[in-house]
Amino acid sequence: VLKQDFPEVEQTTRVMMTAEYKALFETGNKKLYEQSGYYVDSTFFEVFPLSFKYGTSLKALDDPSSIVVSDEMAQRLFGNENPVGKQIMMDKEPLQVKGVFVKNPRFHLQFNYVRSVSALHLPAERMQSWGWHQFVNYVKLKKETNVQALELKFQNDVKQKSKTSI
């Protein structure tokens, strides 16, 4: 909706905030629990162009059975091997590693894996709801955008959509 209704918006992505949860990751004879992961829109790496050690961000999150892991997590599970294309189990669910990103300590989101929000198979009405607040929305703006004016437009639009969707 943001890209459609606001020409100033170049790209958007959502990051789903979840309760703290330790997922069990397995590959071969290695097992580890990891809790720093997110479910994100497939456009995540278009808004946040992180560096990749292996693989590419291009279409990395298009498949619900894919996962992208940090270089630290890849090292713990695969050693010095390139894990792209290999299978990893997350809570007994098979996933394919599509990429390995380099963790940036200056990035405000700190995580060791991301998966596509489509993997959750949430109902479409929930995904389009203006009253469900489990996502943090990020917007990449086109150059020369007047941010203050756009913020006012956003606020007015949200007020209108919130009234009609409740």
C-alpha positions in Angstrom: 0.0 0.0 0.0 2.8 2.4 0.8 4.5 2.0 -2.6 1.1 2.2 -4.3 -0.2 5.2 -2.5 3.0 7.2 -2.0 5.2 7.9 -5.0 8.0 9.0 -2.6 8.4 5.4 -1.5 11.1 3.3 -3.3 10.7 0.1 -1.3 9.2 -1.2 1.9 9.8 -4.2 4.1 8.3 -5.5 7.4 10.1 -7.2 10.2 7.9 -9.4 12.4 8.5 -9.0 16.1 8.1 -12.3 17.9 8.4 -13.4 21.5 11.8 -14.6 22.5 12.1 -18.2 21.4 15.0 -20.6 21.0 14.9 -22.6 17.8 16.8 -25.8 17.5 19.1 -25.8 14.4 20.7 -29.1 13.2 23.0 -30.1 10.4 24.9 -33.3 10.3 25.9 -34.0 13.9 25.9 -30.3 15.0 23.1 -28.9 17.0 22.6 -25.4 18.4 19.8 -23.3 19.9 19.5 -19.8 18.4 17.0 -17.1 19.5 18.1 -14.1 17.4 16.1 -14.5 14.2 13.4 -12.6 12.4 10.7 -13.3 9.9 10.8 -10.6 7.2 9.3 -9.6 3.9 11.2 -10.9 0.8 12.2 -7.2 0.2 14.2 -7.0 3.3 17.6 -7.0 1.6 16.4 -4.3 -0.9 15.8 -2.0 2.0 18.8 -3.2 4.0 21.6 -4.1 1.6 23.8 -6.2 3.9 27.1 -7.6 2.6 27.0 -11.3 1.8 29.9 -13.7 2.4 28.3 -16.5 0.4 25.3 -16.4 -1.9 23.4 -13.4 -2.9 20.5 -11.4 -1.4 18.7 -11.6 -4.8 15.6 -13.7 -4.3 17.1 -15.2 -1.1 13.8 -15.0 0.7 11.3 -15.7 -2.1 10.9 -19.4 -1.0 9.2 -20.1 2.4 11.6 -23.0 2.9 14.7 -20.9 2.6 16.9 -19.3 5.3 19.7 -16.7 5.3 22.1 -17.0 8.2 24.9 -14.8 9.6 28.5 -15.6 9.1 28.8 -16.4 12.8 25.9 -18.9 12.7 27.3 -20.5 9.5 30.7 -20.9 11.2 29.1 -22.6 14.2 27.1 -25.0 12.0 29.3 -25.6 8.9 32.8 -24.5 10.0 34.6 -23.0 7.0 32.4 -24.6 4.4 30.2 -22.5 2.1 26.7 -23.6 3.3 24.7 -22.1 0.4 22.5 -24.8 -1.1 22.8 -27.1 1.9 20.0 -28.2 4.1 19.6 -27.1 7.7 16.9 -28.2 10.1 15.0 -25.6 12.2 12.9 -27.3 14.8 12.8 -30.4 12.6 11.7 -28.4 9.5 14.1 -28.7 6.5 15.3 -25.5 5.1 17.7 -24.6 2.4 20.5 -22.1 3.1 20.3 -19.4 0.4 22.9 -17.0 1.7 25.3 -16.0 4.4 25.4 -12.3 5.4 28.2 -10.6 7.3 27.1 -9.3 10.6 27.5 -5.5 11.0 27.7 -4.5 14.7 26.6 -1.0 13.7 23.3 -2.2 12.2 20.4 -1.5 14.6 18.9 -5.0 14.0 21.1 -7.7 15.4 20.2 -11.2 14.3 21.7 -14.5 13.2 19.0 -15.7 10.7 16.1 -14.4 8.7 13.3 -16.3 7.1 10.5 -15.2 4.9 7.3 -14.2 6.7 5.5 -16.3 4.0 6.9 -19.4 5.9 4.4 -18.6 8.7 1.4 -19.1 6.4 -0.5 -16.3 8.1 -4.0 -15.5 6.8 -4.2 -12.8 4.2 -6.6 -10.6 6.2 -4.1 -10.5 9.0 -1.2 -9.6 6.7 -3.3 -6.7 5.3 -4.7 -5.5 8.7 -4.1 -2.0 9.8 -4.9 -3.0 13.4 -2.4 -5.8 13.8 0.8 -4.4 15.3 3.3 -7.2 15.3 5.3 -5.7 12.4 7.9 -3.0 12.3 7.6 -1.3 8.9 10.6 0.2 7.2 10.5 2.4 4.2 13.3 3.3 1.7 12.5 6.7 0.2 13.5 8.1 -3.2 16.1 10.8 -3.2 15.0 14.4 -2.7 11.9 13.3 -0.6 10.6 15.8 1.9 10.5 13.5 4.9 8.5 15.8 7.2 5.8 16.3 4.5 5.7 12.6 3.9 5.3 11.8 7.6 2.2 14.0 7.7 0.8 12.2 4.7 1.5 8.8 6.4 -0.2 9.9 9.6 -3.3 11.0 7.8 -3.4 7.9 5.7 -3.0 5.6 8.8 -5.8 7.4 10.6 -8.2 6.9 7.7 -7.3 3.3 7.1 -7.5 2.5 10.9 -11.0 3.8 11.0 -12.2 1.7 8.1 -10.5 -1.5 9.0 -11.7 -1.8 12.6 
